[in-house]
Each structure stands twice: as C-alpha cells, then as structure tokens.
C-alpha cells in the first residue's frame, strides 16, 4: 500500500507501507487466535515538514484475538513502535497496549 500525507504548505509525502500478518486459531478454543504482525514504513520522498526520504517507522504486534462471528472480531496485545524522526538523528521507541475491533458489513 502507498499512502500520501498532505503536509504544511504544498508538500505531499508518499509512504509505501508493508504489513506481514499471521493469525492462528488455537486448538483448544477455535474462537481464540494467536496474532502477530509487523508493519514497515518508508518515506519515498523528502519534504520540508515530512522529513528526509528513507526509513520512517516499524510497528510490531503480538497478541490474542477472539472471533465472535464472521462479522465481528476483537484483538488485544502488545505493540512495539520504533519511530525515526524527520531528520534521521533522533529515534524513539514506544511500548504500547493495543486493542482493535474489526466489523464486517
């Protein structure tokens, strides 16, 4: 996927992002799943307010999911987010608890 962000002024930043995801139902309870994924972001172009091109961030998740039915699933777990600042000089790591609801219509 490629996303675009409209920044201050006329700058538009383009970021390709790729997610690899694994979800495996547990044998003792098929509604409960082990979930892990990793998402990697790259800045495709340099902009005044969006930073230099190159590595932007990485998000890694590990947790559990519960499938209520084919249209509703909940997930919760640990998210590690590694961020590169806009100048490639000061990186930050966040350790977060994350929850998500997925609803299909």
C-alpha positions as CSV (number, residue, x, y, z in Angstrom):
1,X,0.0,0.0,0.0
2,X,1.2,3.6,-0.7
3,X,-0.3,6.4,1.4
4,X,0.1,10.1,0.9
5,X,0.0,12.8,3.6
6,X,-0.7,16.4,2.8
7,X,1.7,18.5,5.0
8,X,2.1,22.2,5.7
9,X,2.3,24.3,2.6
10,X,2.1,22.4,-0.7
11,X,4.2,19.4,0.4
12,X,2.9,15.9,-0.2
13,X,4.7,13.0,1.5
14,X,4.4,9.5,0.0
15,X,5.0,6.4,2.2
16,X,4.9,2.9,1.0
17,X,3.9,0.5,3.9
18,X,4.0,-3.2,4.0
19,X,2.3,-5.5,6.6
20,X,3.1,-9.1,7.2
21,X,0.4,-10.8,9.4
22,X,0.0,-14.2,11.0
23,X,-3.2,-15.4,12.7
24,X,-3.5,-18.9,14.0
25,X,-6.7,-20.3,15.8
26,X,-5.8,-22.2,19.0
27,X,-6.8,-25.9,19.0
28,X,-8.5,-25.9,22.5
29,X,-10.7,-22.9,21.5
30,X,-11.1,-22.1,17.8
31,X,-12.6,-18.7,18.5
32,X,-9.3,-17.7,20.2
33,X,-6.3,-16.9,17.9
34,X,-2.7,-16.1,18.3
35,X,-1.9,-13.0,16.2
36,X,1.4,-11.4,15.2
37,X,2.2,-8.8,12.6
38,X,4.9,-6.4,11.5
39,X,4.3,-3.2,9.5
40,X,7.2,-1.3,7.9
41,X,7.0,2.3,6.6
42,X,9.4,4.1,4.2
43,X,9.4,7.8,3.3
44,X,9.6,7.8,-0.5
45,X,10.4,11.5,-0.9
46,X,11.9,14.3,1.2
47,X,9.7,17.2,2.2
48,X,10.2,20.3,4.2
49,X,7.9,19.2,7.1
50,X,7.8,15.5,6.5
51,X,11.5,14.7,6.7
52,X,14.1,13.1,4.6
53,X,13.4,10.1,2.4
54,X,14.2,6.7,3.9
55,X,13.1,4.6,6.9
56,X,10.1,6.1,8.8
57,X,8.8,3.6,11.3
58,X,8.3,-0.1,12.2
59,X,5.3,-1.5,14.2
60,X,5.5,-5.0,15.6
61,X,2.4,-6.5,17.4
62,X,1.8,-9.8,19.3
63,X,-1.5,-10.6,21.0
64,X,-4.7,-12.6,21.0
65,X,-7.9,-12.3,19.0
66,X,-11.4,-13.5,19.7
67,X,-13.8,-14.2,16.8
68,X,-17.4,-13.7,17.9
69,X,-18.8,-14.5,14.4
70,X,-17.8,-14.0,10.8
71,X,-18.6,-10.2,11.0
72,X,-17.0,-9.3,14.4
73,X,-13.6,-9.9,15.9
74,X,-11.6,-8.3,18.8
75,X,-7.8,-8.2,19.2
76,X,-5.6,-7.1,22.1
77,X,-1.9,-7.3,22.8
78,X,1.5,-5.6,22.9
79,X,2.6,-3.1,20.2
80,X,6.2,-2.0,19.8
81,X,6.6,1.1,17.7
82,X,10.0,2.3,16.5
83,X,10.0,5.8,15.0
84,X,12.6,7.7,13.1
85,X,12.3,11.4,13.4
86,X,12.1,13.6,10.3
87,X,15.9,14.2,10.2
88,X,17.2,10.6,10.9
89,X,19.0,11.9,14.1
90,X,16.7,11.1,17.0
91,X,14.8,7.8,17.1
92,X,12.1,6.9,19.6
93,X,10.6,3.5,20.7
94,X,7.1,3.2,22.2
95,X,5.8,0.1,24.2
96,X,2.0,0.1,24.0
97,X,-1.0,-1.9,24.8
98,X,-3.3,-2.1,21.8
99,X,-6.9,-3.1,21.3
100,X,-8.8,-3.4,18.0
101,X,-12.3,-4.2,16.9
102,X,-13.0,-5.5,13.3
103,X,-16.5,-5.2,12.0
104,X,-17.5,-6.5,8.5
105,X,-20.8,-5.4,6.9
